[in-house]
Amino acid sequence: MKHRILVAEDEEGIREFVVINLEHSGHVVTQAADGAQAWEIFQAREGEFDLALLDIMMPEMDGVELCRRIRGKNARTGIIFLTARTQEMDKVQGLLSGADDYITKPFSPSELMARVESVLRRVAQTGRGTEPSVLISGEFRLDTRGRTMRKGERRLELTNIELQMMEFFLNNANRVLSRSEILHGIWGEDSCDDMKIVDVNIRRLRMKIEEDASCPKYIVTMWGRGYKWVDQE
């Protein structure tokens, strides 16, 4: 299936490598050489892009700030960061700013496309189905067809990955889930084995659903074992 993808990368060689592989797979790609240019393009064509691939370290505007701005406009666009091996803290900041995944440079065409297709599959889930399927836990109500979630009367602005995490937790309420189960259940069997992506996304999700993210009562850490959704009956 053809998707529209925005690629923001200041290193021309890497940008061309990414674009060639995406176009070879049939996607429509728009390029930007820095964060400011990418933001202008996104604003002018809001709602058009299914996915954005963002380098973290870019002139004019870095990838983390660009990600925050995109998330402020659109919670559904998939976002993948392109990072260097030494940018550990930047990876954490990037995930907290709303990214779905990251790829560490250097990467192969097969790794690039596997991660891209994984995020695009999650984006494509939006609005599927003929009848609403609703999962309820206490004051939380997740519409898996409309891809919306409410806490009481308030709608929560969740990204695709956060919605998928909530669906995974609610379908496994009161069961301890290992970090590996969460990683492979949400990011897929071809995902990397970096458990940081699980921990950071749990942290981000808690900030949106918990009254006090530092003392969670819904997504509880089971030390040495993983995480558990505590059903509030």
matplotlib code that plots the C-alpha trace (Angstrom):
import matplotlib.pyplot as plt

x = [0.0, 1.3, 1.8, 3.0, 6.2, 8.1, 11.9, 13.8, 17.6, 20.4, 23.0, 22.4, 23.8, 21.7, 18.6, 19.0, 19.6, 16.3, 14.3, 15.5, 14.5, 11.1, 10.4, 11.5, 8.8, 6.2, 5.8, 5.5, 8.3, 8.8, 12.3, 13.5, 17.1, 16.5, 13.9, 12.6, 12.0, 10.2, 8.0, 7.0, 6.1, 4.1, 2.1, 1.4, 0.2, -1.2, -3.0, -1.3, 1.6, 1.2, 4.7, 7.6, 11.3, 13.2, 16.9, 17.4, 20.4, 19.4, 20.2, 17.5, 15.2, 16.2, 14.1, 12.8, 11.3, 10.0, 8.4, 6.7, 5.3, 4.0, 2.4, 0.7, -0.9, -1.5, -1.5, -2.0, 1.0, 3.7, 7.1, 10.4, 13.7, 17.0, 19.7, 23.4, 24.6, 25.9, 22.6, 21.1, 19.6, 18.3, 16.6, 14.8, 13.8, 12.6, 10.4, 9.0, 8.2, 5.9, 7.9, 6.7, 10.2, 13.8, 16.4, 20.1, 22.6, 24.0, 21.1, 20.4, 17.7, 15.9, 16.0, 14.7, 11.8, 10.9, 10.6, 8.8, 6.2, 5.7, 4.7, 2.6, 0.6, -0.3, -1.3, -3.5, -5.5, -7.2, -10.9, -10.9, -13.8, -17.6, -18.8, -17.4, -15.3, -15.1, -12.8, -13.7, -11.7, -13.1, -13.4, -11.4, -13.2, -11.2, -12.9, -10.6, -12.4, -12.5, -9.1, -10.2, -9.9, -11.7, -11.1, -14.5, -15.8, -12.4, -10.9, -7.2, -4.9, -3.0, -0.7, -1.1, 1.5, -0.1, -3.5, -2.0, -0.3, -3.6, -5.4, -2.7, -2.9, -6.7, -6.8, -4.4, -5.8, -4.4, -1.8, 1.9, 3.5, 7.2, 8.9, 9.8, 6.1, 5.1, 7.9, 7.1, 3.4, 3.3, 6.4, 6.5, 8.7, 11.2, 11.7, 15.0, 15.6, 16.2, 13.8, 14.3, 11.6, 9.1, 10.1, 10.1, 6.7, 5.3, 6.6, 5.0, 1.7, 1.6, 2.0, -1.3, -3.5, -2.3, -3.3, 0.3, 2.7, 5.4, 3.0, 1.0, -2.1, -3.1, 0.1, 2.0, 5.7, 6.2, 9.9, 12.0, 9.0, 7.5, 4.3, 0.6, -2.6, -4.7, -8.3, -10.3, -13.6]
y = [0.0, 3.5, 5.9, 9.5, 9.9, 13.0, 12.5, 15.2, 14.6, 17.1, 14.6, 14.3, 10.8, 9.3, 11.2, 9.9, 6.4, 6.5, 8.2, 5.6, 2.7, 4.2, 5.0, 1.6, 0.2, 2.3, 5.1, 8.8, 10.7, 14.4, 15.5, 18.2, 19.2, 20.6, 20.7, 24.2, 23.2, 20.0, 21.9, 24.4, 21.4, 19.6, 22.8, 23.5, 19.9, 19.0, 15.6, 14.4, 12.4, 8.9, 8.8, 11.1, 10.0, 12.6, 12.9, 14.0, 16.3, 18.8, 22.5, 25.2, 22.9, 19.6, 16.4, 16.4, 19.9, 19.0, 15.9, 17.9, 20.3, 17.5, 15.8, 19.1, 19.2, 15.5, 12.5, 9.9, 10.5, 7.8, 9.1, 7.3, 8.9, 8.4, 8.4, 7.9, 5.2, 7.8, 9.7, 7.6, 10.6, 12.0, 8.7, 8.9, 12.6, 11.7, 8.9, 11.1, 13.8, 11.4, 9.2, 5.7, 4.1, 4.9, 3.4, 3.6, 4.6, 2.9, 0.8, -1.6, -1.3, -4.3, -2.9, 0.5, -1.0, -3.4, -0.6, 1.7, -1.0, -1.9, 1.7, 2.1, -1.0, 0.7, 3.9, 1.9, 0.4, 3.7, 3.5, -0.1, -2.4, -2.2, -2.3, -0.4, -2.6, -1.0, -2.0, -0.7, -0.5, 1.6, 5.1, 4.3, 3.6, 2.6, 2.5, 0.2, 0.9, 4.7, 4.7, 7.0, 6.7, 8.5, 8.9, 9.7, 12.5, 13.6, 12.4, 11.5, 12.6, 9.4, 8.5, 5.3, 3.5, 4.7, 3.4, 0.1, -0.1, 0.6, -2.1, -4.6, -3.8, -3.8, -7.2, -8.5, -6.7, -7.8, -10.0, -9.3, -8.6, -8.9, -6.1, -8.6, -9.5, -5.9, -5.1, -8.0, -7.7, -4.1, -3.4, -6.9, -9.9, -8.1, -5.3, -4.6, -6.0, -2.6, -2.6, 1.1, 1.7, -0.1, 1.8, 5.2, 4.7, 3.4, 6.6, 8.7, 6.9, 7.3, 11.0, 11.1, 8.7, 8.7, 11.4, 11.1, 9.5, 9.2, 7.0, 5.1, 3.1, 1.9, 0.8, -0.7, -1.8, -5.3, -5.1, -7.7, -9.0, -6.3, -4.2, -4.8, -3.0, -2.9, -3.1, -0.5, -2.3]
z = [0.0, -0.9, 2.0, 2.1, 4.2, 5.3, 5.6, 7.6, 7.6, 7.1, 5.9, 2.2, 1.8, 4.5, 3.3, -0.2, 1.1, 3.1, 0.2, -2.4, -0.2, 0.6, -3.0, -4.1, -1.8, -3.5, -1.0, -1.9, -0.2, 0.6, 1.7, 4.1, 4.8, 8.3, 11.0, 10.1, 6.5, 7.6, 9.9, 7.2, 4.9, 7.6, 8.4, 4.8, 4.2, 7.6, 7.7, 4.5, 6.0, 7.3, 8.7, 9.4, 9.7, 11.7, 12.4, 16.0, 15.4, 12.7, 12.2, 12.6, 14.6, 16.1, 15.7, 19.3, 18.9, 15.5, 16.9, 19.7, 17.2, 15.0, 17.9, 18.9, 15.5, 14.9, 17.3, 14.5, 12.2, 12.8, 13.8, 13.7, 14.9, 13.1, 15.8, 16.3, 18.7, 21.2, 21.5, 24.4, 26.2, 22.9, 22.2, 25.6, 25.0, 21.5, 22.7, 25.5, 22.9, 21.1, 18.7, 18.0, 17.4, 16.5, 14.2, 15.2, 12.5, 10.5, 9.5, 6.6, 4.0, 5.5, 9.0, 7.8, 5.9, 8.7, 11.2, 8.7, 7.8, 11.5, 12.3, 9.1, 10.1, 13.4, 11.6, 9.2, 12.1, 12.6, 11.8, 10.8, 11.5, 11.0, 14.6, 17.6, 19.9, 23.3, 26.2, 29.6, 32.9, 35.6, 34.3, 31.2, 27.9, 24.8, 21.4, 19.4, 16.1, 16.4, 18.1, 20.9, 24.6, 27.4, 31.1, 32.5, 30.2, 29.1, 25.9, 26.1, 23.3, 22.7, 19.8, 17.8, 19.9, 23.1, 22.0, 21.0, 24.4, 26.2, 24.1, 25.0, 28.7, 28.9, 27.1, 29.7, 32.8, 36.1, 34.5, 34.8, 31.4, 30.9, 29.1, 26.3, 26.0, 25.7, 23.2, 20.9, 21.3, 20.3, 18.2, 16.6, 16.6, 14.3, 16.8, 18.4, 21.9, 23.4, 26.4, 26.9, 24.3, 26.5, 29.7, 28.1, 26.4, 29.7, 31.3, 28.6, 28.8, 32.6, 32.3, 30.3, 32.2, 35.9, 38.5, 39.7, 37.2, 39.9, 42.0, 39.4, 40.3, 36.8, 35.2, 38.1, 38.0, 39.2, 40.1, 38.3, 36.4, 34.2, 34.3, 35.2, 34.4, 37.6, 36.7, 38.7, 39.2]

ax = plt.figure().add_subplot(projection="3d")
ax.plot(x, y, z, "-o")
ax.set_aspect("equal")
plt.show()
